[in-house]
């Protein structure tokens, strides 16, 4: 009798057991239409990104981790200065650009650099679809390095504006940063790409003023 009861209980639980053992492993949703994101992390050496080439490679690596469509060409929204200077707006393609949630943050380059863009703390999310902390949160990471003026051109000034074209992590350098949450201090606190200069180029320098060496990435369309 006990043997019959045991077998009955075992057979009753078998479907549930088979479901548990045969269920496919959960896979994160693929953001196949993502063409814009704010990096969830930098390379870790402050504003020393290995130049534009290193920054672009970091964008491509994170895009792949986030499940973006393969074959896209990713560019960091960064300017450089000097004889071989480059404007950020000229290196990111024509648009439109969508975040990991499918929100179109800008239809083209003109829209991106207008008051009509949809860049905000809620929309300037990471390649994983996560909101990056900003002013008022436990950890402020809202200073986003760009080296760029509000119109998308390279920021010109009396001193360094790009941390030696993204090759320096020295404490005596500086880079123009924007605020992804559109609030804070500086000459243009609500600007996403040109709020103020950083107090140094090292990782701790950037963290000390509300940053973390993060930057924007766009897929060329």
Secondary structure by P-SEA (a helix, b strand, c coil): caaaaaaaaaaaaaaaaaaaaacccccccccccccccccccccccccccccaaaaaaaaaaaaaaacccccbbbbccbbbbccbbbbccccccccccccccccccccccccccccccccccccccccccbbbbcccccccccccccccccccccccccccccccccccccccbbbbbbbcccccccccccccccccccccccaaaaaaacccccccccccc
